[in-house]
Amino acid sequence: MNIIVLKQGDGWQAALGEMRWRCSVGRSGVVPAAEKREGDGASPEGCWMLRQILYRADRVAPPSPHFPCIPIERHDGWCDDPAHPLYNRQVRLPFAASHEELWRDDRVYDVIGVLGYNDDPVAPGKGSAIFLHVAKPDYDPTAGCAALTLDDLLQLLAHVRPGTSLCFRRDR
């Protein structure tokens, strides 16, 4: 069963079977994957396999009983430099090229579902780090990811199994 993210009224929702949760997507909305570019703030239309779940073990328990969960450490980052050979890969910090830190104070990366977007193979400049993560207050838009409140994200992840994808659907 896949997670479906689609427009619902003035906002967005994530659905897994009959369950529904409010969510946020990229500040530029959902765009065709062929149009996705690094830094555009868009979520890529299509279905992207949930590859792994990362979590802050100092803040939450492993978020899924059915899916491998890997603790985030202070030195974990994600390369978002299209010119670097490790583009769209998890990296160890310190890291000289442009990157995101996964160990954050704002709690949005306390739980991260890493999606299989632009990872096999990696195409430089097509966008990196499309995650399913914790929403900011008031469901502020993401940089291209999907985000739910921590409680909702934990509820959703309790039901995912290996083989689950997250599918972004554009406005229709």
N, C-alpha and C positions, 0 to 999 in steps of 0.2 A: 504494500500500500504506500503511495507517495504522498508527500506533503504538497498541497496545492496553495500557492500564494496568488491571490487575485484581488482586483478592485472590489470594494464593497461600500457603496455610497460614496462619502467623501474620503474614506480611508481605505485601508487594506486589511485583508484577513488571511490567516493561514488555516488550512483545513487538513485534517487527517481522518479519513472516514467521515463519521458523523460529528466529530469534535471540531470546534471552531474557536479561534483566538484572534483578537485584534493584533495587528503587527505593523511594522513600518518597512519600507523599502528604500531604495536609493533616492536621493533628492531630485534626480532627473527622471524618476519613474522607471518603468520597464521598457527596454528597447530591444529590437531584434539582436540576437547574439552577434550577427555579422557586423553590426554597427558599434558594438561595445569597444571602448578605448580606455586605456589606463587614465585614471583621474577624472573620468566624465561624470561620476556620481550616479551612474545608471545601473540598474539590475538587469542582467542578461536574460531575455526570454528563453525558455527551454527548460529541460529537466536535467538536473545536475546531481549525480550520485553523492550521497553522504559518505565521505571517505573515512572520517574519524571524528571523535569527540574529544576535545581538549577541555580541561577544567582546572580551576584554582582549588587545589585540595585543602588549602588553608581557609577557604570560604564555603565550599560546598562538597557534598559527598559525590562519588561517581554518579553522573546523571542518568545513566541507562543501564538497566540490568541485562539487556540483550545485545549490547553493542560495546566493542572495546573502547575504553575511556582512558586517556593518557593525561597525567597531571602536567600543568604548565609550570615551568620553572622561571626564576627571575631572569635568566639569560636567554629566554626564547624570544625570537622575533620572526618576521615574515618579510622577505625581500620583495620590494615593489619597484625596483629599478629595472626597466625594460632592457637596458644595455648590459646588465650583469648576468653571468652564466647561471646564477641561482635565482633568477627572476621567478616569482610565484612559487617559492619554496620556503619552508621553515628554515631559519638560520639561527646560529648562536651569536649572542651579543657579547662584546662589542662587534659591530659589523660596519665597515666603512661605507658601503653603498646605501642608498635610500631604503628604508625599511619601516615597518610598524613594530612597536613593542607589544608583545602579547601579555606581559605582566603589567596591568594598568591599575591605577588607583580609582578610576571612575566606575569600575565594576562591569562595564559592558562586555569585557572578555572574561568574566568569571566562568562562563560556559561558552564554548565555541564548537559549532558543528562545521567542520571543514568540508566545503562542497567541491566536487570534481569539475570545476570550471577552469578551462584553459590550463590543464595540467598534464594532458597525455595526448599529444605532445603540447609543450608550452610554446605559445606564439608571442614573442616580445611585442608589448604595446597593446595587446588585446584585453588587458585587465587581469588583476591578480586578487587573491584573497577574497573570494566571495564566500562569506561565512553566514551561518545562522547563529546569532548571538543575542545578548541581553539588550533590550531596548533602553534608550535614554528616556529621561522623564518626558512626559507628554508625547511619546512616540516620535520624537524628532527624527527626520529622515536620516538614513545611513549614507555611507559613501558608495553603496551598491549592494549591500548585504540585505538579509531579512532579519528583523529583530522583534522579539517578544519580551514581555516582562519575565523576570527570572522565574516566578511561579509557573507562568504559562509555558515557558520553555522547558522547565523540568517536567511538567505534565506531558507535553508533547514527546520529549525524548524518552520518557518511560515506556512509550509505545512503539518506538522505531526498532527496526530489525535490520541486520545487514541486507543490502539490496535496496534500501529505501532511497528515493531521490527527492529533492525539493524542486518543484516546477513553478517557475515564475510565468505568469500569464499576463499579457498586455491588456489594456483597456479594450473593450469590444463595443 
